[in-house]
Amino acid sequence: MTIDEGYVKYRSHWSPGPAADIAATRLLEKWRRPLFDAGLIGHYDELNIGFGNISIRNPEPGQFLITGTQTGRVEHTTGEHYAQVTGFDIDRNEVFCSGPVQASSEAMTHAAIYELDASIGAIVHVHSRPLWHQHLNALPTTEASVGYGTPEMARELKRLYRESEFESVGIAVMGGHSEGLISIGESLALATTRILTLARNSAKDGY
């Protein structure tokens, strides 16, 4: 099994600090849990790497709260499992974050998506081989040559948002990131429900 996942590819500037706002992390845990239970966020035991992450936009411009790197195996998250992204530079491939843990390896991708539209309030990134195979090139799909967590993926998602139905359907398949899908929404409830509904419908179809 070869999965390009779990490794931070950007330059991370992490300032260790206390856990983030309790209400925000409890909201993230509320919606992360059904994704974890469905196996859409989790851990590849044979590779010893986690997969999947979830984030919510903060009121401060350019900032968001995201699951920390390698937290996929955690069944019940607390504030100790989330990082505050306080800044980023896509061209310089840098992410600035603070909190008890470093930001997810997908933080650069989340940052790029939040830049697309101020109405995007939350992002969910999951892994599912059946969903990925079923919806590859059927739903908006990034180019297969573009890897996760890179400036190139950030730019590719911007292109997809402009040129495809990504904005309207709220889900994209990551063509160069095996098993990876992204869901967006004005709220965490919408972003999560979109991907859970896709999974339920695919299960009904026998996938």
C-alpha positions, 0 to 999 in steps of 0.5 A: 500500500502506497499512500502519500499522506501525513508528512508536512511538506511546507515550512512550518513555523510553530509557536507552542502554546495553550489549547484553543478556544474550548467552544470552537474545539468542541464544535470541531469534535462534534462534527469530526466524530461522525467522520471518524466513526465512518472511517473517513478520518483515521489511521493507516496502522500498516504505515503508522500515519494518520489521515483526514482533517477538519478546520473552521475559519476564525473571525481574524482575517487569514486565520483558522483552527485545524486538527493537528498533524498525526491526530487521525488515530485519536478517537475523541479530540480535545483542545490539545489536538488542534492548532491555530493557523495564524498566517501563511504564504503560499508562494514561499510555502510557509505556514505559521501556527500556534497551540499544543500541536503543529497544524495538519500537513494539509494546512496549506491546502485549507489556507488556499481554500479559505482565500477563495471565498469569504463565505467558506467557513469550514473545510473537511478533508477525508480519505475513502478508496471507494468514494475516490474511485467512484467520483474521480473525474465525475466530481470536480477533480484536481490534476493527477500530477499535483501532490497534497499539501503543496503550493501547486495544490493550493493553486490547483484548487483555486483553478478548480474553484474558478473553472468547475462546479466545485463552488456549487457542489462543495466537494472536490476529488484530489486526483493526485492524492490517492483516496483524498476528497475535500468538502467545503461549506459555509458551516462545519455542519454543511461541509461535514454533511456533504461528505457524509451524504456522499458516503451514504449514497455511495454505500446504497449504490454498492460502493 
